[in-house]
Amino acid sequence: MGWLSTLLFGEKIEIDSSMKYLIVGLGNIGAEYCGTRHNIGFMVADALAEKLGATFSSDRYASVAEGHHKGRTFIIIKPSTYMNLSGNAVRYWMQKEKIPVENIMVLVDDIALPVGSVRMRKSGSDGGHNGLKHIASSISTESYARIRLGVGGNFPQGHQVDYVLGEFTAEEKETLKEPISKAVDGCIAFSTIGVDRAMNSCNTKVKKTD
């Protein structure tokens, strides 16, 4: 974190880079993936942009929106690279906006958590998730914050891909509003009170059902 120098109307000014945050919603582009379990990261990114009054536009490697809250700047991206190459967008926008790794938050689906669960972590392994795996490879670290949103794991062996690329059931859709809202608030808390305190307020547990 630190101060960046730039020119405004011919005068040199200082910008605090520690007040900029990169929020990354993971998913796949295309109408056929809209509303699927794998795209819950996109759903949270959309909800965050809406809350901040920001609008997405197409840019390099991603759809991008810029929002502001209490002096913080949020660069919200939805990578257009498809899930398995998500790191390209993260690396590019991290470098372009001069955002330190400790100010990155990734929003991702998790089949190990029941639908409705929200779990923020400061760092961690990819857990077999290809999007997280490519991000870690692209920025050479797993030490970035992430919010894992439960999508459940009720699928037969060998059918994981079909499951995550399938849409939520009608019953599951009814439960999504609260965890998405919780994740949005978690992103904002991450920027205002820090990741440790944000985890305490964001994390929820939902019991698995048969």
C-alpha atoms as one frame of an Amber mdcrd trajectory, in Angstrom:
protein
   0.000   0.000   0.000   1.151   3.568  -0.540   0.730   6.829  -2.360   0.742
   7.208  -6.123   1.676  10.409  -7.961  -0.406  11.591 -10.898  -1.170  14.825
 -12.752  -4.474  16.666 -12.477  -4.898  19.893 -14.474  -1.126  20.066 -14.763
  -0.514  19.783 -11.033   1.022  16.805  -9.282  -1.277  15.232  -6.705  -0.976
  12.182  -4.470  -3.497   9.322  -4.514  -3.664   6.808  -1.695  -3.587   3.416
  -3.440  -4.583   1.706  -0.186  -8.092   3.139  -0.669  -8.663   1.263  -3.934
 -10.111  -2.234  -3.950 -10.434  -4.836  -6.684 -13.566  -6.951  -6.319 -13.594
  -9.961  -8.647 -16.779 -11.907  -9.331 -15.996 -15.261 -10.934 -18.196 -16.813
 -13.589 -18.558 -17.593 -17.272 -19.783 -15.149 -19.883 -22.676 -15.934 -22.214
 -26.429 -16.270 -21.889 -26.169 -20.038 -21.471 -24.304 -19.562 -18.173 -26.471
 -16.821 -16.731 -28.057 -17.966 -13.465 -25.908 -21.072 -13.118 -24.285 -22.116
  -9.839 -20.790 -21.416 -11.198 -21.824 -17.796 -11.816 -22.820 -16.798  -8.299
 -19.698 -14.625  -8.184 -21.103 -12.614 -11.107 -24.402 -12.303  -9.202 -22.692
 -10.782  -6.176 -20.639  -8.446  -8.381 -23.858  -7.243 -10.033 -25.498  -6.691
  -6.649 -22.484  -4.772  -5.328 -22.373  -2.547  -8.411 -26.090  -1.853  -8.038
 -25.668  -0.922  -4.365 -22.840   1.481  -5.223 -24.692   2.968  -8.196 -22.047
   1.699 -10.608 -22.573   0.480 -14.179 -20.615  -2.213 -15.987 -18.979  -1.597
 -19.339 -16.905  -3.907 -21.501 -13.161  -3.440 -21.166  -9.984  -5.492 -21.453
 -10.402  -9.019 -20.095 -13.582  -8.092 -18.178 -16.759  -6.138 -17.701 -15.793
  -3.368 -15.292 -17.668  -1.030 -12.963 -16.268   1.631 -10.646 -18.069   2.529
  -7.435 -17.303   4.603  -4.359 -18.119   4.317  -0.657 -16.741   6.331   2.278
 -13.657   7.442   0.376 -12.951   3.984  -0.998 -12.870   3.211  -4.713 -14.152
  -0.171  -5.830 -13.052  -1.572  -9.173 -15.548  -4.394  -9.723 -14.778  -6.858
 -12.497 -16.469  -9.834 -14.095 -13.768 -11.569 -16.178 -14.684 -12.213 -19.800
 -11.977 -14.861 -20.112 -14.139 -17.758 -18.890 -13.532 -19.290 -15.488 -10.329
 -21.222 -16.188  -8.433 -18.085 -17.280  -9.752 -15.694 -14.630  -6.235 -14.802
 -13.504  -5.578 -12.874 -16.720  -8.215 -10.316 -15.781  -7.153 -10.153 -12.138
  -3.500  -9.590 -12.986  -4.275  -6.949 -15.617  -6.646  -4.869 -13.472  -4.509
  -5.240 -10.378  -1.563  -3.781 -12.306  -3.548  -1.176 -14.230  -5.202   0.243
 -11.118  -2.111  -0.220  -8.907  -4.112  -2.234  -6.376  -2.114  -4.200  -3.772
  -2.898  -7.875  -3.290  -4.216  -7.228   0.223  -6.983  -5.118  -1.354  -8.264
  -7.876  -3.640 -11.471  -9.777  -2.893 -12.579 -12.715  -5.060 -16.197 -13.934
  -5.071 -16.497 -17.620  -5.868 -18.872 -20.599  -5.761 -18.115 -23.517  -3.429
 -19.646 -26.981  -3.752 -18.327 -27.925  -0.293 -20.718 -25.444   1.345 -24.512
 -25.727   1.470 -26.582 -23.231  -0.506 -26.918 -20.068   1.572 -23.513 -20.326
   3.280 -21.092 -17.400   3.081 -17.478 -17.793   4.144 -14.842 -15.051   3.929
 -11.179 -15.992   4.229  -7.948 -13.942   4.134  -6.191 -16.552   1.989  -6.213
 -20.262   1.271  -5.821 -22.985  -1.302  -7.859 -23.180  -4.481  -9.796 -26.191
  -3.145  -9.869 -27.643  -6.650 -11.562 -24.561  -8.114 -10.048 -23.787 -11.515
 -10.770 -20.057 -11.300  -8.934 -19.691  -7.996  -6.138 -21.910  -9.266  -5.508
 -19.701 -12.287  -5.636 -16.513 -10.199  -2.997 -17.862  -7.786  -0.809 -18.892
 -10.724  -1.216 -15.520 -12.447  -0.418 -13.315  -9.447   2.032 -15.784  -7.841
   0.275 -15.992  -4.488  -2.707 -17.571  -2.740  -2.668 -14.780  -0.147  -5.679
 -12.877  -1.424  -9.058 -12.613   0.280 -12.050 -14.481  -1.035 -15.714 -14.956
  -0.221 -16.910 -18.479  -0.885 -20.634 -18.819  -1.515 -22.175 -22.231  -1.027
 -23.881 -23.829  -4.008 -24.253 -27.287  -2.468 -22.850 -30.557  -3.703 -25.876
 -32.736  -4.312 -24.748 -34.462  -7.490 -23.803 -38.042  -8.462 -20.132 -38.934
  -8.704 -18.645 -37.759 -11.979 -21.324 -35.115 -12.608 -19.712 -32.110 -10.945
 -19.368 -30.135 -14.186 -23.020 -30.648 -15.104 -24.013 -29.609 -11.605 -22.063
 -26.351 -11.359 -23.020 -25.385 -14.904 -26.667 -26.066 -14.105 -29.127 -23.527
 -12.767 -30.214 -23.282  -9.163 -33.502 -25.016  -8.382 -36.572 -22.859  -7.736
 -36.261 -23.602  -4.027 -32.577 -22.645  -3.993 -33.254 -19.391  -5.824 -35.546
 -18.361  -2.981 -32.629 -18.617  -0.549 -30.050 -16.700  -2.621 -31.093 -13.141
  -1.784 -29.762 -13.236   1.786 -26.296 -14.734   1.076 -25.777 -12.418  -1.896
 -26.672  -9.430   0.282 -24.375 -10.754   3.012 -21.499 -11.049   0.533 -22.087
  -7.516  -0.755 -21.969  -6.164   2.787 -18.860  -8.277   3.353 -17.069  -6.605
   0.438 -17.829  -3.179   1.829 -16.840  -4.188   5.364 -13.594  -5.619   3.968
 -12.690  -2.119   2.801 -13.835  -0.217   5.876 -13.064  -2.367   8.931 -10.530
  -4.839   7.547 -10.708  -8.506   6.693 -10.487  -9.875  10.234 -13.493  -7.949
  11.549 -15.327  -8.366   8.247 -15.052 -12.157   8.570 -16.794 -12.046  11.935
 -19.755 -10.140  10.506 -19.918 -11.852   7.121 -19.503 -15.557   7.760 -22.639
 -17.669   8.059 -23.177 -21.387   8.329 -26.043 -23.363   6.894 -26.612 -27.000
   7.784 -26.332 -29.485   4.967 -29.524 -31.172   3.928 -29.889 -34.621   2.435
